[in-house]
Amino acid sequence: VPQLGPQLPPRLMQQPWHLLYSTGRDGFSLRTLYRSGARPDSPALLFIRDTEAQAFGAFSATAIRSSSGFYGTGETFLFSFCPELKVFRWTGRNDFFVNGDVNLLMVGGGSGRFGLWLDGDLRHGGSQPCETFDNETLSQREEFCIQDLEMWGLA
């Protein structure tokens, strides 16, 4: 969280964050992650470490929740710590920010590719370059196994 602080929207830079969800504490379940979400207007940070020790994730200016379509704002971004922090911001090409149901959570998209996706049991995910963020693949492989996942929200 400290390294990402300067990348956040200015109104959020000095806000205290707290852990809403952790696979180590809460188990591996997308349903549980949605239930652990903060207020609907509260932003969320997703941190993922895959089984190859790569760290990456997403920032959403709105709470991560189940939805019937894409939601979010242009403040949403993807990031990777492979090997140093890289941030991938909204390109303006589409508004495919965040979308999820009990089986799949997606961040960014376009042409059938997703910047980041996670399956319903939070064991597997993937990352591909997408139009929303013009990102690189966030992990070393386009599909990865999740070792740890955390979601942080504003205190």
For each residue, the residues with C-beta under 8 A, 3 or more apart:
1: 4 5 17 45 152
2: 5
3: 81 85
4: 1 7 8 45 59 79 85
5: 1 2 8 13
6: 13
7: 4 59 77 79 85 87
8: 4 5 12 13 43 59
9: 12 13 61 75
10: 13
11: 15
12: 8 9 15 43 154
13: 5 6 8 9 10
14:
15: 11 12 154 155
16: 154 155
17: 1 45 152 153 154 155
18: 152 153 154 155
19: 22 25 150 151 152
20: 36 37 38 44 151 152 153
21: 25 26 32 33 36 37 149 150 151
22: 19 25 26 148 149 150 151
23: 26 27 28 122 146 148 149 150
24: 148
25: 19 21 22
26: 21 22 23 29 32 33 36
27: 23 32
28: 23 121 122 123 146 149
29: 26 32 33 120 121 122
30: 33 34 100 102 103 104 105 118 119 120 121 122
31: 34 35 102 120
32: 21 26 27 29 35 36
33: 21 26 29 30 36 37 64 105 122 149 151
34: 30 31 37 64 65 66 100 102
35: 31 32
36: 20 21 26 32 33 151
37: 20 21 33 34 42 44 63 64 65 151 153
38: 20 42 44 63 153 154
39: 42 63
40: 62 63 65
41: 62 63
42: 37 38 39 62 63 153 154
43: 8 12 59 60 61 62 63 75 153 154
44: 20 37 38 59 60 62 63 64 151 152 153
45: 1 4 17 57 58 59 60 151 152 153
46: 57 58 59 60 64 107 116 149 150 151
47: 55 57 148 149 150 151 152
48: 55 56 57 118 125 146 148 149
49: 53 54 55 146 147 148 149
50: 53 54 56 125 139 140 144 145 146 147
51: 144 145 146 147
52: 139 140 141 144
53: 49 50 147
54: 49 50 80 81 82 138 139 140 144
55: 47 48 49 80 81 82
56: 48 50 78 79 80 81 82 116 127 138 139
57: 45 46 47 48 78 79 116 138
58: 45 46 76 77 78 79 98 107 108 115 116
59: 4 7 8 43 44 45 46 75 76 77 78 79
60: 43 44 45 46 63 64 72 76 97 98 107
61: 9 43 72 73 75 76
62: 40 41 42 43 44 65 71 72 73 98
63: 37 38 39 40 41 42 43 44 60 153
64: 33 34 37 44 46 60 98 100 105 151
65: 34 37 40 62 71 100
66: 34 100 101 102
67: 70 71 98 99 100 101
68: 101
69: 99
70: 67 95 96 97 98 99 109
71: 62 65 67 97 98 99
72: 60 61 62 76 95 97 98
73: 61 62 76 97
74: 90 92 95 97
75: 9 43 59 61 90
76: 58 59 60 61 72 73 90 97 98 107 108
77: 7 58 59 87 88 89 90 133
78: 56 57 58 59 87 88 107 108 115 116 127 133 135 138
79: 4 7 56 57 58 59 85 86 87 88 138
80: 54 55 56 85 86 88 136 138 139
81: 3 54 55 56 84 85 86
82: 54 55 56 86 138 139 140
83:
84: 81
85: 3 4 7 79 80 81
86: 79 80 81 82 136
87: 7 77 78 79
88: 77 78 79 80 115 133 134 135 136
89: 77 133
90: 74 75 76 77 97 132 133
91: 131 132 133 134
92: 74
93: 110 131 132 134
94: 109 110 131 132
95: 70 72 74 132
96: 70 99 106 108 109 110 130 131 132
97: 60 70 71 72 73 74 76 90 107 108 132
98: 58 60 62 64 67 70 71 72 76 105 106 107
99: 67 69 70 71 96 105 106 109
100: 30 34 64 65 66 67 104 105 106
101: 66 67 68 104
102: 30 31 34 66 120
103: 30 119 120
104: 30 100 101 117 118 119 120
105: 30 33 64 98 99 100 117 118
106: 96 98 99 100 109 114 116 117
107: 46 58 60 76 78 97 98 114 115 116 117
108: 58 76 78 96 97 114 115 116 130 131 132 133 135
109: 70 94 96 99 106 113 114 115 130 131 132
110: 93 94 96 113 130 131 132
111: 130 131
112:
113: 109 110 128 129 130 131
114: 106 107 108 109 117 126 127 128 130
115: 58 78 88 107 108 109 127 128 129 130 132 133 135 138
116: 46 56 57 58 78 106 107 108 125 126 127 138
117: 104 105 106 107 114 125 126 127
118: 30 48 104 105 122 124 125 146 149
119: 30 103 104 122 123 124 125
120: 29 30 31 102 103 104
121: 28 29 30 124
122: 23 28 29 30 33 118 119 125 146 149
123: 28 119 145 146
124: 118 119 121 143 144 145 146
125: 48 50 116 117 118 119 122 143 144 146
126: 114 116 117 142 143 144
127: 56 78 114 115 116 117 135 137 138 139 142 144
128: 113 114 115 137 142
129: 113 115 134 135 136 137
130: 96 108 109 110 111 113 114 115 133 134 135
131: 91 93 94 96 108 109 110 111 113 134
132: 90 91 93 94 95 96 97 108 109 110 115
133: 77 78 88 89 90 91 108 115 130
134: 88 91 93 129 130 131
135: 78 88 108 115 127 129 130 138
136: 80 86 88 129
137: 127 128 129 140 141 142
138: 54 56 57 78 79 80 82 115 116 127 135
139: 50 52 54 56 80 82 127 142 144
140: 50 52 54 82 137 144
141: 52 137 144
142: 126 127 128 137 139
143: 124 125 126
144: 50 51 52 54 124 125 126 127 139 140 141
145: 50 51 123 124
146: 23 28 48 49 50 51 118 122 123 124 125 149
147: 49 50 51 53
148: 22 23 24 47 48 49
149: 21 22 23 28 33 46 47 48 49 118 122 146
150: 19 21 22 23 46 47
151: 19 20 21 22 33 36 37 44 45 46 47 64
152: 1 17 18 19 20 44 45 47
153: 17 18 20 37 38 42 43 44 45 63
154: 12 15 16 17 18 38 42 43
155: 15 16 17 18
